[in-house]
């Protein structure tokens, strides 16, 4: 095959095929496109045209020889090609392209949802899902044909890419088959000298990839402001940025808008209060499936859930949030990444304790926000004594651990408000946390 053609993108190949008059080119696989465009096959086709039509128009002859391309009924890999041909139908002008997230339905078929796609989604057949080993949360792209009479949705003609790559015959193991290990890689936060929130978290509950972080928050304790600032600090903590998804459950629609505008560098998965409980659960599970696929592909992804309490209410079962929260893990395999779950649990109202009980002991870091501190103007409103991390020996070195013990011992002798004020004072008197710990 022509090396220059292999280096071209699919869009460039489509443009060349259109200029060359190759019918059905959008329904061809990449290797078939390159074969059609290669010089040797083009010459063969031209000879056939000359023998069939002296005037060189070739319109009808192109349609006949396209049996090896558009219809493909006479080519190899008959099962796959017949499936694509049956799904495609119609003229190339009827086809469009889509890239979106796959939702696998109970009976084995699927729907691709995209912001610029049809609201009802694009249908994916069970055969395509089996053949390409597709999983819920995959980002799938390919050509789409319009719905036929009696069909509710347009249909995917062929899977072109899965998570940005051509479909693989032997896909990497699924998330649940990978090996969870203790978190040990520190998540760097973008913390300027005066960033009290990020520096406080880094001292009291240093984050690590793969943690399950429980944020216990009273009403009016500054939860939303805290989460927005934390999301931004995580997203910009590394040079390339850490992928952060924020799942908002049963939140007011205007708050969703505020999140989108104020934290534009993170992905917002919104299940707002104007949706029914079933749809809220569905959106939450889709978001979780997506981060699992990212971890399988080697990415370190953080999902911030606000809140587990409202998610439990949507499920109608507080215990249903436990496997959701438990998804957080560092993965041992070299080709895999991690999922860090930072989830709020509301407390102070009847019924809140059931969710707290469901996830209690499964977290490996705890952050508590106090409404009295927030009312007093303390920002962030962290209850210093209640913030903690387990397994800190794997995240911090011995000198850092010793210094933090001295810091906790000093703050532990104070009430909540003076302790928070003292922490702010210490942070303000140092350029960074390394300097602060070195002085203790």
Secondary structure, 3 states (H helix, E strand, C coil): CCHHHHCCCHHHHHHHHHHHCCCCHHHCCHHHHHHHHCHHHHHHHHHHHHHHCCCCCCHHHHHHHHHHCCCCCCCCCHHHHHHHHHHHCCCHHHCEEEEEEEEECCCCCEEEECCCCCCCCEEECHHHHHHCCCCCCCEEEEEEECCCCCCCCCEECCCCEECCECCCCCCCCCHHHCCEECCCCECCCCCCCCCHHHHHHHHHCCCECCCEEEEEEECCCCHHHHHHHHHHHHHCCCCCCCEEEEEEECCCHHHHHHHHHHCCCCEEEEECCCCCHHHHHHHHHHHHHHHHHHHHCCCEEEEEEECHHHHHHHHCCHHHHHHHHCCCEEECCCCCCEEEEEEEEEECCCCHHHHHHHHCCCCCEEEEECHHHHHCCCCCCECHHHCEECCHHHCCCHHHHHHHHHHHHHHHCCCHHHHHHHHHHHHHCCCCHHHHHHHC
